Structure formats: structure tokens, C-alpha cells
Amino acid sequence: MADSSLESPAPHETTAPLAPHGALPEGGTVRPMTRWGTPVMHRPKKKVEAFDSTLADLAADMVATMYAAEGVGLAADQIGEDLAIYVFDCPDASGRRTVGVVCNPVLTLPEGDDRRLDVDLEGCLSFPGAFVECGRPDWAAVDGVGLSGEPVHFEGDGLLARCLQHETDHTNGTVFGDRISTKARKKLTKEHDRVAQDFPSEWPVEAPAD
């Protein structure tokens, strides 16, 4: 997920993030971003079943790519991989960052009187440079498994809640453009097209045009 504040979290920040299930993997390779319209982006992803070095290497590449793109979350399909896994480094409403890796996520959202809608700008690294308002519940929790197959649980409010929903959507073959009105999607596309030259096909591996 893209950060509309343009102030993405950085691994060198002095305040340590919350890492309830361990730090994010390091040493990965930055990969080109897969864009909306690519078939892998629009179908449910395969369940992760092999918790091995190949999966760990993929997660490291996802982390490296997320940071290079100045994002707060990244799903495997965004680098062309058909697997239900995502990584994130995202602040909640208080500004406190949480980091994590989730395979085979199951999302829980508030219901009834506890459900409150947060309408705020949202953007996607696979449709870069464009943001539009999208309503989402203001709290979310996700359960899944980590890189070793161990259970993991994350929850939060603010941007973190939005991120958990956005990235879980990716594992189900949904992009946030599917969740907005036709008018809003036209606005999003117009903004994306206006800055397309800043995001070459190999971005974030390839530097933006000057």
C-alpha cells in the first residue's frame, strides 16, 4: 500500500517498531512493481504451504521492494508472485509502527455498533502516484501464519487498519480500485496517468525520470 503522506517508515528510524512476531527479513533484492491489469493481480492467490528458504527469500525481496517504493505494505502479487503473503511496516492512529509478515491471512472487521467507517486517501504501489478517498472500517485484525508456519495475529486502527485490509484484499485478488465508485476510479486513473512518467516499467528498480 502507498502512503499518501509521502513519509514512509524507514528501517533506520530510532524508535523501534512493534514486532510481535519478529523483525522483518532483510537482505532482499528490489524487484519491479507489478501493475494493475496484470492477471496475477486480479485472482485469489495460492495458499502458502511450503515454509522454507524460498519463502523467506521471497519475503525479504518484498520488504526490500516495499521500502524502495516508499510504501507501508506489499503483497506477493505486487512483484508477480501468486502466493497469499504480504509484508508491512505501518503506523497506527497514534503513529506507532508495527511490522509483520502474514501468510494465508484471514481478516476480521467490526460489526454492528462497533463498525465505524474511516474515509481517507488510499493509494496502491501497483497503481503508483495516485490517491483517492476510500471508505474502510477504522479497525481491523488479521490472523494467519508466519514464515515458519507459526500462528500470527495483528490488529490496529488508523493507517494500520487500512493497510491490513488493503493487503489482505490483494491476497483475494481485489485491488482498492474495485472498492470505489466509477467516478472516483476515473479520478484515480487521471491522476495516475498524469504522473506515469515518474514511474517507469522497472520502478522501483529503475529510477524515476528527471
C-alpha positions in Angstrom: 0.0 0.0 0.0 1.2 3.5 -0.8 1.5 6.1 1.9 -0.4 9.3 1.0 1.7 11.3 3.4 4.8 10.6 1.3 6.6 9.9 4.6 7.1 6.2 4.6 8.6 4.3 7.5 12.3 3.6 7.3 14.2 0.8 8.8 16.8 3.2 10.3 14.3 5.1 12.4 15.4 5.4 16.1 12.1 4.4 17.6 11.8 0.6 17.3 8.6 -0.6 15.7 6.3 -3.1 17.4 7.3 -6.5 16.1 5.1 -9.0 17.9 6.2 -11.9 15.7 9.7 -10.8 15.0 11.6 -8.4 12.7 11.1 -8.2 9.0 13.5 -10.3 6.9 16.5 -8.3 5.5 18.9 -8.7 2.6 16.3 -9.0 -0.2 16.5 -7.8 -3.8 14.3 -4.9 -5.0 12.0 -6.1 -7.8 9.9 -4.3 -10.4 6.4 -3.5 -9.3 3.6 -5.5 -11.0 0.8 -3.2 -12.1 -3.0 -3.4 -12.1 -4.2 -5.2 -15.2 -1.7 -8.0 -14.8 -3.7 -11.2 -14.4 -2.0 -12.2 -11.1 -3.3 -9.1 -9.5 -6.9 -10.0 -10.1 -7.3 -13.5 -8.9 -7.2 -15.2 -5.5 -3.7 -16.2 -4.6 -2.5 -19.7 -3.9 -2.3 -20.7 -0.2 1.3 -20.8 1.2 2.1 -24.4 2.0 5.9 -24.6 2.0 7.6 -22.7 4.8 11.1 -22.9 3.5 14.1 -20.8 2.4 12.4 -19.9 -0.9 9.5 -18.3 1.0 11.9 -16.5 3.3 13.8 -15.2 0.3 10.6 -14.0 -1.3 9.6 -12.2 1.9 13.0 -10.5 2.0 12.6 -9.3 -1.6 9.1 -8.0 -0.8 10.4 -6.0 2.2 13.3 -4.5 0.1 10.8 -3.6 -2.7 8.3 -2.1 -0.2 11.0 0.2 1.3 12.4 1.1 -2.1 8.9 2.2 -3.3 8.3 4.1 0.0 5.3 2.0 0.8 3.8 0.8 4.1 2.7 -2.7 2.8 3.3 -5.0 -0.1 1.7 -8.3 -1.2 3.4 -11.0 -3.2 1.3 -10.4 -6.3 2.8 -6.9 -6.5 6.1 -8.5 -7.5 4.4 -11.1 -9.7 4.2 -14.0 -7.3 0.9 -16.0 -7.0 1.1 -16.6 -3.2 -1.1 -15.4 -0.3 1.6 -13.5 1.6 2.2 -9.8 2.5 4.6 -7.7 4.5 4.0 -4.4 6.2 5.6 -1.6 8.2 2.8 0.8 9.0 1.8 3.2 11.7 -1.5 3.1 13.6 -3.6 6.1 14.6 -1.1 7.0 17.4 1.8 6.9 14.9 3.4 3.8 16.4 4.7 1.5 13.7 4.0 -2.3 13.6 5.9 -4.6 11.3 5.0 -8.1 10.2 4.7 -10.9 7.7 1.4 -12.7 7.1 0.7 -15.8 5.1 -2.8 -17.0 4.3 -4.5 -14.1 6.1 -8.0 -14.1 7.5 -9.4 -10.6 8.1 -11.7 -9.7 11.0 -13.7 -6.4 10.9 -16.0 -4.7 13.4 -19.7 -5.4 13.1 -22.9 -3.7 14.3 -22.5 -0.7 16.6 -18.7 -1.2 16.7 -18.3 -0.6 12.9 -17.2 2.9 12.1 -16.2 4.0 8.6 -12.9 5.8 8.1 -12.9 7.7 4.8 -9.4 8.8 3.8 -7.0 8.8 0.9 -5.7 5.5 -0.2 -3.2 4.5 -2.9 -1.6 1.4 -4.2 2.0 0.8 -5.2 0.8 -1.2 -8.2 -1.1 1.9 -9.5 1.6 4.4 -8.4 1.3 8.1 -7.8 -2.4 8.3 -7.4 -4.6 8.6 -4.3 -8.4 8.9 -3.8 -10.7 8.6 -0.9 -11.8 5.1 0.0 -14.0 4.2 3.0 -12.8 1.3 5.2 -13.7 0.2 8.8 -11.5 2.1 11.2 -10.2 -1.1 13.0 -9.1 -4.4 11.6 -7.4 -7.6 12.8 -5.7 -10.3 10.7 -4.8 -13.9 11.6 -2.5 -16.1 9.6 0.8 -17.8 9.8 4.4 -16.5 9.7 7.4 -17.6 7.7 7.9 -20.7 9.8 4.3 -21.7 9.8 3.6 -20.3 13.3 0.3 -18.5 14.1 0.4 -14.7 13.8 -2.1 -12.1 14.8 -2.0 -8.3 14.1 -4.6 -5.7 14.8 -4.9 -1.9 14.9 -6.6 1.3 13.9 -5.7 4.3 11.7 -3.5 3.6 8.7 -2.6 0.2 10.0 -6.2 -0.9 9.9 -6.4 0.4 6.3 -3.2 -1.4 5.4 -4.3 -4.8 6.8 -7.5 -4.6 4.8 -5.7 -3.4 1.6 -3.1 -6.1 1.7 -5.5 -8.9 2.6 -7.6 -7.7 -0.4 -4.5 -8.3 -2.6 -4.4 -11.9 -1.5 -8.0 -12.3 -2.6 -7.5 -10.8 -6.0 -9.0 -7.4 -5.1 -7.4 -4.0 -5.7 -8.8 -1.0 -3.9 -10.0 0.4 -7.2 -12.6 -2.3 -7.1 -14.0 -0.8 -3.9 -14.5 2.8 -5.1 -17.2 4.4 -7.3 -16.8 4.7 -11.1 -16.4 8.5 -10.7 -13.6 8.0 -8.1 -11.8 5.4 -10.2 -11.8 7.8 -13.2 -10.3 10.5 -10.9 -7.7 8.0 -9.7 -6.8 6.9 -13.3 -6.5 10.5 -14.4 -4.0 11.3 -11.5 -2.1 8.0 -12.2 -1.8 8.8 -15.9 -0.6 12.4 -15.2 2.4 11.2 -13.3 3.0 7.9 -15.2 6.4 9.2 -16.5 7.7 9.3 -12.9 7.2 5.5 -12.5 9.0 3.6 -15.3 8.2 0.0 -16.0 11.0 -1.3 -13.8 10.2 1.0 -10.9 11.3 1.0 -8.1 14.4 -0.8 -9.5 14.7 1.9 -12.2 14.9 5.5 -11.0 12.1 7.8 -11.9 12.5 10.0 -14.9 14.0 13.5 -14.2 
